[in-house]
Amino acid sequence: MASFGVDTRPAAAGEGALSFLSRSLREDLRLIRARAGELETFLSAPVPEPDLFARLRRAYNTTSSSSAASGIGRTRLDLSAIGKAFEAEVGRGWGAKTGWRWEDEDAAEWEPIRAVKARLRDLDRKRQDQASDVLHKVKLSLKSMSFAPEASEEVPPLDLNELLAYFLKQSGPLFDQLGIKRDVCDKLVESLCSKRKDHFAYDPLSTSESSSFRNDNTCDELDLRIASVLQSTGHHYEGGFWDDGQKYDVADKRHVAIVTTASLPWMTGTAVNPLFRAAYLAKSSKQYVTLMVPWLCKSDQELVYPNNMTFSSPEDQETYIRNWLEERVGFKTDFRISFYPGKFQKERRSIIPAGDTSQFIPSKEADIAILEEPEHLNWYHHGKRWTDKFNHVVGVVHTNYLEYIKREKNGAIQAFFVKHINNLVARAYCHKVLRLSGATQDLARSMICNVHGVNPKFLEVGERIAAERESGEQSMSKGAYFLGKMVWAKGYRELIDLLAKHKTDLDGFKLDVYGNGEDSVEVQSAAKKLDLNLNFHKGRDHADDSLHGYKVFVNPSISDVLCTATAEALAMGKFVVCADHPSNDFFRSFPNCLVYTTSEDFVAKVKEAMTRDPQPLTPEQRYNLSWEAATQRFMEHSELDKVLSSNGDCASTSGNSVDRRMKKSASLPNMSDIVDGGLAFAHYCFTGSELLRLSTGAVPGTLNYNKQHSVDMHLLPPQVQNPVYGW
């Protein structure tokens, strides 16, 4: 039997197996190429046959052919050729090195792997190029949106003119104390800034914004320049030398402390008006309110309070104050009344605080302070700085002290020093100052606004009189009257001079005068000597029924800041004849207010009022005189509404165009705050000396409260509260 067929079968089977493996590998690569759509670019080339399989097939075919030629028959595969091929491949790949040389591109690699690596390198290079293009575009976009000028990436440093201009600008408080006008300082600053050649080179605004911004004043541009330099350096200001970082932690409901210089039953403006302010601020129930009034020892009470009225304890006086107030406002008051030690000064007829007034307000309640007469409260204040302890401090100026002092002996010299002291303490201890009228001294951070109203009882009297007049009843059968404390400075000098000068022109004109005071004897004797038609009566409350029948209220005083009696007379529907003076500016809009400019005009206004009937008040006019309107004005102009609604920092602060573009407060120390702190420190050192206090007119023993105060108010003895160490 021939053996040719048997000998060729293994060769065919071996060749078929290798072909099957090769086809399988090609099929797998084809499937990978079909599934990888993203890699189509580098897999599109034809897939070559693996070099190893080609050598194996050639070697096996050669062996098979030789075996067939020799006639040897086998029943199994001859894998010796495959083994030899592997030996040759291993010897060639591993003989010189220990691993496949993937890194050497000249070495013999598997062709698909080399192609994949090349394609991956191409893709990586393309991704890097695309990323760099995107980054470049982002940089260009940010550069186009940047506030910095394209010509210069760095902010130029400050030059000498700018440093000097900023120093002059921030030294404004010192110049105010020296009496140098602020206009002079502003002109110097503007002159120094104009000398800079590239004045707008540092403007960080865009071209479209710079034209409108340059319309702002030079001071704003200088502030922005300083802020931009500090911002470029990364500097951050963390507080001043005089600052105290520990303040009241703002809670959901704020605390308002009203501190005044007088108390009922002394019927003076600083006793009555702060009392009404506390009642109407507490009426909204949006904040806690505390009214602080002075407590006088019994010996001082006898000198101050009318009709020899005295109180044995602060609780008794508090009861009297609440009863008096609630009878007039018509609602239950919800605020706290506390006391601080005070002493009465006979010469000045005023109460001076004894010791540190701020210590009687707990630190946990030290949020907002309203200082009624801030200059008076702080003349001899020796203690914690108000602006350090409180978040927001508002001062309300009641009295024109300069006008009173000028009438004394050496008044011009005294007024000069008092003017600068008032400015110093107002600047050092207040964030905001409200002046009731233009008759007061112009203080730092001050503005003019009438924040006082009238007792609701007077408005009720006015409504009742208007109703009686409409019904045809004669409600005002009396003539003219004047009411006020009987001291020369309260308008009595002007009244007697006017009546004496026009005695014949006002023949038959009678005037009733109500008042008590230190100068009552002298005033009455002067009127009697000049034979003036004046009828003097003891002082009484303006709401007394005996005064409702008068038609004309005459008030020639020019020393008042805002005459409460004038507002009360207008509220009752009376005519008011008053002088052309800043203290009466608020009343000019009322038709029943007749303002005279000369003595002859005074005669004309008096005759006009006596022959006419006053007009009834409109609802709007009544509201403007009320405490509701006064409280609203106070909340707005003191910025208390913003402070109460912000639950954050007070500041007491109005922004401008520069502040809206760049917040420089965190980076720039405020020279004004530093100067104010220095003034407060100097004032603290000055008031700490008893000798210096006495030389400037302080009441002896007001540096600290005395033993009687500690007994009445249940305080620690003064030697324990303020011990003196020595041998």
LONU-971912 format. One record per residue (C-alpha): x, y, z; residue in one letter. Coordinates in steps of 0.05 Angstrom, whole numbers, padded with zeros to 5 digits, always signed. Layout:
BEGIN
XYZa ...
***
This chain:
BEGIN
+00000+00000+00000m +00027+00066-00019a +00044+00114+00037s +00044+00181+00000f -00024+00202+00024g -00008+00189+00096v +00057+00227+00094d +00025+00291+00066t -00033+00294+00116r +00007+00320+00176p +00037+00374+00134a -00031+00398+00111a -00058+00395+00182a +00001+00436+00209g -00005+00487+00154e -00079+00493+00167g -00068+00505+00242a -00019+00562+00229l -00065+00592+00177s -00121+00589+00227f -00080+00626+00279l -00059+00678+00229s -00130+00688+00205r -00155+00694+00277s -00104+00747+00293l -00121+00786+00230r -00195+00780+00246e -00183+00807+00317d -00144+00866+00292l -00198+00880+00241r -00251+00880+00295l -00209+00926+00339i -00200+00973+00280r -00275+00973+00266a -00293+00988+00338r -00241+01044+00348a -00270+01097+00305g -00226+01150+00335e -00163+01112+00316l -00184+01102+00244e -00129+01147+00218t -00072+01104+00242f -00106+01036+00233l -00126+01047+00161s -00061+01017+00135a -00062+00942+00117p -00044+00897+00174v +00020+00858+00158p +00028+00786+00176e +00067+00777+00241p +00141+00764+00224d +00145+00707+00275l +00088+00669+00242f +00119+00679+00173a +00185+00650+00194r +00150+00592+00229l +00110+00576+00167r +00171+00579+00122r +00211+00535+00168a +00155+00484+00175y +00142+00483+00100n +00216+00469+00088t +00217+00412+00139t +00153+00382+00111s +00179+00384+00040s +00244+00348+00060s +00206+00296+00099s +00160+00282+00041a +00218+00275-00006a +00252+00223+00039s +00189+00183+00044g +00183+00183+00120i +00111+00175+00144g +00085+00199+00210r +00018+00199+00247t +00030+00262+00289r +00052+00333+00279l +00126+00347+00276d +00137+00407+00319l +00212+00406+00316s +00213+00462+00264a +00170+00505+00310i +00218+00492+00367g +00279+00511+00325k +00244+00574+00301a +00230+00594+00373f +00301+00580+00393e +00327+00624+00337a +00279+00679+00355e +00296+00675+00429v +00370+00674+00416g +00365+00734+00372r +00319+00773+00420g +00350+00754+00487w +00422+00739+00470g +00449+00810+00477a +00397+00840+00524k +00350+00816+00579t +00285+00843+00550g +00248+00867+00489w +00278+00932+00464r +00214+00972+00460w +00250+01038+00468e +00298+01027+00410d +00262+01046+00347e +00315+01011+00303d +00301+00943+00336a +00255+00893+00305a +00187+00903+00338e +00120+00877+00324w +00095+00922+00269e +00024+00937+00296p +00053+00956+00364i +00102+01004+00332r +00046+01034+00290a +00001+01043+00351v +00058+01078+00390k +00071+01125+00332a -00003+01143+00326r -00008+01155+00401l +00052+01201+00399r +00018+01241+00343d -00047+01246+00382l -00010+01269+00445d +00027+01322+00405r -00039+01347+00376k -00072+01350+00445r -00014+01391+00473q -00020+01439+00415d -00095+01446+00425q -00087+01457+00501a -00035+01511+00489s -00081+01545+00440d -00139+01544+00489v -00095+01570+00546l -00070+01626+00501h -00141+01646+00484k -00161+01646+00558v -00102+01690+00574k -00121+01739+00520l -00193+01742+00545s -00171+01755+00617l -00123+01807+00593k -00178+01842+00555s -00223+01842+00617m -00168+01865+00663s -00171+01934+00695f -00097+01943+00688a -00072+01984+00629p -00041+01944+00572e +00019+01990+00569a +00042+01973+00639s +00031+01908+00678e +00059+01937+00743e +00030+01994+00785v +00081+02051+00788p +00105+02069+00858p +00083+02131+00894l +00124+02194+00882d +00140+02248+00932l +00083+02294+00911n +00031+02239+00920e +00058+02220+00989l +00057+02293+01011l -00013+02303+00983a -00040+02242+01018y -00008+02264+01084f -00040+02333+01078l -00107+02302+01061k -00107+02255+01121q -00083+02311+01167s -00149+02347+01160g -00170+02335+01233p -00105+02365+01258l -00115+02426+01213f -00185+02434+01240d -00158+02436+01311q -00107+02489+01289l -00161+02532+01257g -00137+02522+01185i -00195+02520+01136k -00207+02456+01099r -00209+02493+01032d -00136+02512+01040v -00117+02439+01051c -00158+02416+00991d -00124+02467+00946k -00056+02444+00968l -00074+02372+00954v -00101+02389+00885e -00039+02429+00869s +00008+02372+00888l -00033+02321+00848c -00033+02365+00786s +00043+02367+00785k +00047+02293+00769r +00062+02287+00695k +00027+02220+00683d -00033+02239+00727h -00079+02187+00695f -00027+02135+00678a -00046+02095+00740y -00121+02099+00728d -00143+02027+00736p -00209+02038+00701l -00225+02024+00629s -00227+02078+00577t -00303+02082+00578s -00305+02089+00653e -00246+02136+00662s -00280+02195+00629s -00337+02195+00679s -00292+02179+00737f -00245+02236+00723r -00302+02283+00737n -00296+02264+00811d -00253+02306+00856n -00179+02299+00864t -00185+02269+00933c -00223+02209+00906d -00170+02199+00852e -00115+02202+00904l -00151+02151+00948d -00157+02104+00889l -00084+02113+00871r -00062+02096+00942i -00109+02037+00944a -00084+02009+00878s -00011+02013+00901v -00028+01978+00966l -00069+01925+00931q -00011+01911+00883s +00035+01899+00942t -00014+01853+00978g -00013+01895+01041h -00074+01889+01088h -00088+01936+01145y -00109+01899+01208e -00125+01955+01256g -00101+02021+01283g -00056+02037+01341f -00114+02064+01382w -00167+02014+01361d -00199+01964+01408d -00220+01903+01369g -00267+01875+01423q -00336+01904+01414k -00408+01884+01423y -00425+01820+01386d -00484+01837+01343v -00545+01797+01362a -00614+01790+01330d -00642+01848+01370k -00597+01909+01378r -00585+01952+01440h -00590+02028+01440v -00565+02068+01499a -00587+02142+01504i -00542+02182+01550v -00564+02252+01570t -00542+02307+01617t -00606+02323+01656a -00667+02289+01684s -00738+02304+01707l -00765+02338+01746p -00716+02390+01719w -00757+02417+01661m -00701+02429+01611t -00694+02407+01539g -00640+02355+01553t -00685+02323+01605a -00750+02322+01565v -00730+02309+01493n -00685+02248+01505p -00741+02219+01547l -00790+02223+01488f -00736+02197+01441r -00727+02135+01484a -00802+02123+01487a -00813+02127+01412y -00750+02087+01395l -00773+02032+01442a -00844+02035+01414k -00824+01998+01351s -00799+01938+01392s -00743+01927+01342k -00688+01943+01392q -00675+01946+01466y -00671+02018+01492v -00637+02043+01555t -00641+02116+01578l -00583+02138+01622m -00595+02200+01665v -00553+02231+01720p -00565+02216+01793w -00554+02274+01840l -00542+02270+01914c -00597+02301+01957k -00557+02365+01968s -00553+02376+01893d -00626+02356+01882q -00648+02414+01926e -00610+02462+01881l -00635+02435+01815v -00705+02407+01821y -00764+02455+01828p -00807+02463+01890n -00752+02430+01933n -00770+02362+01904m -00721+02307+01923t -00715+02231+01916f -00685+02183+01965s -00667+02130+01914s -00660+02122+01839p -00721+02076+01839e -00765+02132+01865d -00742+02180+01812q -00752+02127+01758e -00824+02119+01780t -00835+02194+01776y -00804+02197+01706i -00846+02140+01679r -00911+02167+01707n -00897+02236+01678w -00881+02208+01610l -00939+02159+01604e -00989+02213+01621e -00966+02251+01559r -00951+02198+01507v -01013+02157+01521g -00980+02088+01517f -00941+02041+01561k -00867+02054+01555t -00821+01995+01546d -00750+02018+01558f -00702+02015+01616r -00679+02075+01657i -00611+02072+01690s -00570+02124+01726f -00498+02148+01728y -00467+02192+01782p -00468+02267+01770g -00453+02332+01805k -00486+02400+01797f -00443+02460+01778q -00475+02523+01806k -00435+02572+01763e -00454+02539+01697r -00522+02514+01720r -00506+02446+01690s -00494+02374+01712i -00424+02344+01703i -00415+02268+01701p -00373+02239+01758a -00326+02184+01735g -00330+02143+01672d -00402+02144+01647t -00390+02088+01597s -00375+02037+01652q -00448+02037+01674f -00467+02004+01607i -00449+01930+01607p -00403+01908+01551s -00454+01857+01526k -00503+01915+01514e -00452+01965+01485a -00478+01966+01414d -00506+02035+01395i -00498+02099+01436a -00536+02164+01429i -00500+02220+01465l -00547+02278+01480e -00500+02339+01483e -00436+02300+01466p -00391+02360+01480e -00421+02369+01549h -00416+02295+01566l -00343+02291+01545n -00312+02356+01568w -00283+02320+01628y -00295+02248+01607h -00239+02204+01633h -00253+02132+01615g -00267+02085+01558k -00272+02116+01490r -00344+02113+01465w -00325+02094+01394t -00281+02037+01420d -00335+02007+01464k -00395+02018+01417f -00406+01999+01345n -00441+02064+01327h -00442+02130+01366v -00488+02188+01348v -00484+02256+01381g -00542+02304+01385v -00523+02377+01397v -00576+02414+01438h -00542+02478+01463t -00504+02536+01433n -00452+02540+01487y -00409+02590+01450l -00466+02641+01451e -00473+02635+01526y -00398+02638+01539i -00389+02700+01497k -00435+02738+01545r -00390+02723+01604e -00328+02759+01627k -00270+02747+01579n -00321+02711+01537g -00284+02716+01471a -00222+02681+01498i -00263+02627+01533q -00305+02616+01470a -00242+02606+01429f -00217+02549+01473f -00287+02518+01482v -00297+02518+01407k -00235+02475+01395h -00249+02430+01455i -00319+02417+01429n -00292+02399+01361n -00240+02353+01393l -00287+02313+01436v -00340+02308+01382a -00289+02282+01332r -00257+02234+01382a -00320+02204+01411y -00374+02205+01356c -00384+02172+01289h -00441+02219+01270k -00464+02286+01298v -00534+02316+01288l -00544+02391+01300r -00615+02413+01313l -00604+02478+01275s -00552+02522+01243g -00546+02561+01308a -00499+02508+01336t -00425+02501+01326q -00402+02467+01262d -00372+02402+01287l -00336+02345+01253a -00380+02294+01217r -00441+02337+01232s -00504+02355+01195m -00565+02398+01210i -00631+02363+01223c -00688+02376+01272n -00697+02309+01308v -00743+02335+01362h -00819+02333+01365g -00872+02362+01411v -00911+02331+01467n -00973+02297+01438p -01015+02337+01488k -01000+02401+01450f -01024+02372+01384l -01089+02350+01419e -01098+02421+01445v -01089+02448+01374g -01141+02401+01346e -01190+02419+01401r -01181+02494+01390i -01189+02486+01315a -01254+02447+01326a -01280+02501+01373e -01264+02555+01322r -01302+02518+01268e -01362+02514+01313s -01360+02589+01323g -01333+02591+01394e -01282+02643+01415q -01225+02599+01440s -01168+02650+01441m -01193+02710+01480s -01125+02730+01510k -01070+02769+01476g -00994+02755+01475a -00947+02720+01523y -00875+02698+01531f -00852+02636+01568l -00781+02615+01586g -00730+02608+01640k -00717+02677+01668m -00644+02688+01652v -00618+02743+01608w -00591+02695+01556a -00660+02664+01543k -00686+02724+01504g -00704+02771+01561y -00650+02821+01541r -00675+02824+01469e -00748+02829+01492l -00736+02888+01538i -00694+02925+01487d -00747+02917+01432l -00804+02940+01477l -00764+02998+01504a -00744+03022+01434k -00815+03019+01406h -00854+03037+01468k -00895+03089+01432t -00907+03046+01371d -00934+02989+01414l -00976+03034+01458d -01030+02992+01490g -00995+02926+01476f -00992+02882+01538k -00948+02822+01546l -00953+02768+01600d -00886+02736+01620v -00881+02667+01653y -00816+02642+01681g -00770+02630+01740n -00695+02637+01742g -00632+02666+01771e -00642+02733+01737d -00715+02743+01754s -00703+02800+01802v -00659+02838+01754e -00706+02827+01695v -00767+02852+01733q -00729+02912+01760s -00705+02931+01690a -00776+02927+01662a -00803+02968+01719k -00749+03021+01711k -00765+03028+01637l -00840+03029+01652d -00855+02972+01604l -00924+02941+01600n -00902+02872+01624l -00939+02827+01672n -00894+02776+01707f -00920+02709+01730h -00887+02648+01760k -00864+02595+01713g -00912+02539+01693r -00918+02482+01645d -00933+02504+01574h -00989+02453+01571a -01025+02486+01630d -01097+02503+01616d -01086+02576+01634s -01042+02585+01573l -01089+02556+01521h -01128+02621+01511g -01068+02662+01486y -01066+02676+01412k -00994+02702+01402v -00929+02674+01429f -00871+02724+01426v -00800+02695+01426n -00743+02745+01410p -00688+02697+01434s -00628+02688+01389i -00589+02642+01436s -00633+02581+01429d -00614+02523+01384v -00686+02501+01373l -00737+02532+01418c -00784+02478+01444t -00835+02530+01467a -00840+02556+01395t -00856+02487+01369a -00907+02476+01424e -00941+02542+01410a -00947+02525+01336l -00975+02457+01353a -01030+02491+01394m -01049+02533+01334g -01021+02600+01359k -00984+02655+01323f -00909+02657+01337v -00869+02721+01328v -00795+02703+01326c -00729+02731+01302a -00695+02717+01235d -00645+02668+01263h -00620+02598+01244p -00654+02569+01305s -00721+02585+01273n -00708+02558+01203d -00749+02495+01215f -00811+02536+01233f -00810+02583+01172r -00853+02536+01131s -00911+02542+01180f -00960+02598+01160p -00971+02619+01233n -00896+02633+01243c -00883+02707+01233l -00808+02721+01226v -00781+02792+01235y -00714+02818+01212t -00711+02888+01243t -00740+02921+01304s -00790+02958+01260e -00809+02892+01228d -00820+02865+01298f -00873+02919+01311v -00907+02903+01245a -00909+02828+01258k -00938+02838+01328v -00993+02883+01302k -01008+02834+01246e -01015+02776+01295a -01059+02815+01343m -01108+02834+01288t -01114+02767+01252r -01134+02696+01269d -01084+02639+01261p -01095+02586+01209q -01110+02515+01231p -01055+02464+01220l -01060+02414+01163t -01050+02340+01177p -00981+02343+01145e -00960+02402+01188q -00984+02366+01251r -00944+02304+01231y -00881+02345+01219n -00885+02371+01291l -00898+02302+01321s -00848+02255+01353w -00864+02201+01302e -00836+02246+01247a -00778+02268+01290a -00760+02195+01304t -00763+02179+01230q -00717+02237+01214r -00669+02215+01269f -00666+02144+01243m -00652+02167+01173e -00600+02222+01184h -00563+02186+01240s -00559+02124+01194e -00589+02085+01251l -00638+02051+01205d -00581+02023+01164k -00543+02001+01226v -00604+01966+01256l -00621+01930+01192s -00550+01907+01177s -00533+01857+01235n -00461+01868+01216g -00409+01922+01218d -00435+01993+01233c -00396+02040+01205a -00426+02087+01201s -00413+02098+01127t -00433+02128+01061s -00399+02101+00997g -00374+02140+00937n -00353+02122+00867s -00284+02102+00890v -00309+02057+00946d -00356+02022+00897r -00298+02005+00851r -00247+01984+00902m -00254+01969+00976k -00192+02000+01006k -00212+01999+01079s -00182+01929+01089a -00116+01950+01058s -00108+02023+01076l -00099+02052+01146p -00142+02113+01155n -00100+02172+01177m -00163+02207+01203s -00177+02149+01251d -00105+02151+01274i -00109+02226+01287v -00176+02218+01323d -00147+02163+01366g -00088+02207+01383g -00134+02264+01402l -00175+02218+01446a -00112+02192+01480f -00087+02263+01493a -00155+02282+01521h -00153+02221+01566y -00085+02241+01594c -00108+02313+01604f -00172+02295+01641t -00135+02246+01685g -00101+02304+01723s -00143+02335+01777e -00102+02399+01774l -00115+02408+01700l -00189+02392+01709r -00197+02446+01762l -00159+02497+01721s -00209+02489+01665t -00271+02496+01708g -00288+02425+01727a -00327+02410+01790v -00280+02385+01845p -00285+02310+01856g -00315+02292+01788t -00256+02248+01767l -00291+02192+01805n -00358+02186+01840y -00360+02198+01915n -00381+02156+01974k -00452+02184+01975q -00461+02162+01903h -00439+02092+01921s -00489+02089+01978v -00548+02116+01938d -00534+02074+01875m -00508+02012+01911h -00439+02017+01878l -00372+01994+01903l -00338+02046+01946p -00295+02094+01905p -00231+02072+01938q -00247+02000+01917v -00270+02017+01847q -00211+02062+01835n -00157+02046+01886p -00098+02093+01897v -00033+02058+01910y +00022+02092+01949g +00063+02092+02014w 
***
